[in-house]
Amino acid sequence: MKKLFIVRHAQADAYGSAASDFERPLSPFGVADAQRMARLVACELAIGQAGSLEIFSCSPALRTRQTAALFLEVWGRSADELKAFEHGYATTTAAWLDHIQGWDNAAEHGWIWGHNPELSMLASELSGTDGVGGSAVQLSPADIICLQFEIDDWGAVFSASGTPTLHLVASQQRTHLRP
């Protein structure tokens, strides 16, 4: 069984606060929200623990790298474990899916941090909940959704094959879809 955790980056500084959108940092609120969500998911699921084999991948944009790094810091994990997915910024759901399908099968959990609309679309596509004219899953800043796959090979992740097991909404603390 594999679990994919999809995390939208936390709140960034306003547009125009950096030389480009790619270089926008997290706002102070975003930093606090990312830390809070990392603590929440660690307590709820006992994941992200040092010593467990997990994959951590993020968009190369500054705010996304900062969000992911804060999660790893809260969990006591090394920042060296985080790998930037070079095509994770202004990308497609197909690019993320291709990336995930190439992951090491020894890892049971995989984490991705990225941007909307791609991550909401990816979560919708993988869970089979994509709606007409848009994504059925809507990830706000720092939201987390977990999809569970009854597979042993990341290469077998495909559309409508994942079951949403948890959706943590930053603005509401948490909402469980299924125990």
N, C-alpha and C positions, 0 to 999 in steps of 0.2 A: 504494500500500500504506500502511496506517495501523497504528500500534502504540499500544496502550493499556496504560499502566502503572498498576496498581492497588496502592496502598500503604496498609496499615493503620497507623494512628498508632503511635508507639513507646510504651513503657510509661509510664503516667501515675502520679502520686502516688495513694496509697490513697484510697478513698471517705472522705468526711468531712474531707479535707485542704483543701477549698475550700468556698465558700458553696453551690455546686451542682455537679452532675456536669459541666455545660457549661463550668464555669470551672476544672476540674482541670488543673493544669500537668503537664508531663513530669517524671518522676523523674530524678535524676542518671543512673541507669542508662539510662533512655529517651533522654536527650540523647546519651550516648555511643553507644548503639546506632544512633540515627538518623544520626549523623555517619559511623559505620563503614559502614552500608548505603549511604549516599550515595557514599562513596568507592569502595566495591566496585562499584556499578553503573556509576559513571563510568569506572572502569578496565576493566571487562568489556566495556562496550558503546560507549564513547566517546560517550555522550549526556549531555545536560544541559550541553553546552558553550556558552559565551557566543557569541552570534551566530546560533545555530540557532533556527529558529522552532518553538517548542513551546508547548503549552498546559499551564498549571499551575493546577489547581483543587482546592479543599479544603473540607471542612466548616468552618463558622464556629467550632466549639468550640476552646477555647484549646489543648489538647494536640495537636490536628490541625494547627492553624495553626503551632504551634511545630515540629512534625515537618517539615512542608513547608518552612518557612523555613530550617531547618537543612540540608535537602537543597540548597536554592538557594544558601545561603551556601557550602557545601562546593564547589559547582560554579562559584562566582564569578558567580552570576546575581543580578540585582536583586530584592529583596523586592517591588518594585512589580509584577513580572510575575505574582505569585501573586494569584489571584482567589478569594475565598470564595464558595462556592455556598451561598446563603442557605438552601436547603432540604436541605443535606447532613448535617444532624444529626437523628437519630431519624427517618429518612426511609424511602423504599422503593427497591427496585431500579428500578422504573418511573420514579421521579423522576430517579435518576442517569442512566438510559438516555436519557430525554428531554433532559437537560442535555448529554450527550455528543453526541447527534444534532444539536445546534445549534451545535457548534463550527465555527470557521473552517477551511475545507478546505485552506488554504495550509499548515497545520501537519500534519506527518507523524506527530508523536508527541504524545500527550496523557497527562497525569499526573493522577491523582486520589488524594487522601489522605482517608481517612474512617474509619468505624467498622464493627465487626461487630455484628450478623450481616449487615448489608446488603452489605458489600463481598465477603465470601465467597460470598454468594448471587449477587451480580452476576457475579463471575468464573465461577462454576459455570454460571449461565444462559447467559452469552455464549459459553462454550466448549462448551456442550452436555454438561457433565459433572455436572449437578445430579442428586443421588442421591435415592432414595426416603426420605422422612422427614427430609431435611436436605440440606445443601450438601456436595457432593463436594470442593470446594476449601475448605480451612480455613486462613485467614490468622491467624497469631499476631501479637502486636505487632512492628512494623517489618518484617514480611514484605512481599515485592514479587512480583507476578506480572505477566508481560507477555503480552498477547494480540495476535496479529497478524491483521489483516483484509486480505483481497485486494480492496480497494476504494479509490476515490479520494475518496469523499464520506462524511464522518462520519455523515450522515443515513442511510446504508445499514447502520449497525451494528445488528444484531438478534440475537435468541436463536440460539445454536448456530452462529454465523457466525465466531467467532474461534478461532484455533489457539494453544494455550499454547506459547510458545517458551522461556520462562525462568521459573523460580520460585526466588527467593532467600529462603531461610529464615534469619531472623536468628539463631536459636539453633544453626544448623548451618553458618553461613557461606554456603553455597550448595549448590543442587541443580539441575542442568541437566535439563530435560525433553527438549530437542532442541537439537542444535548450531546 
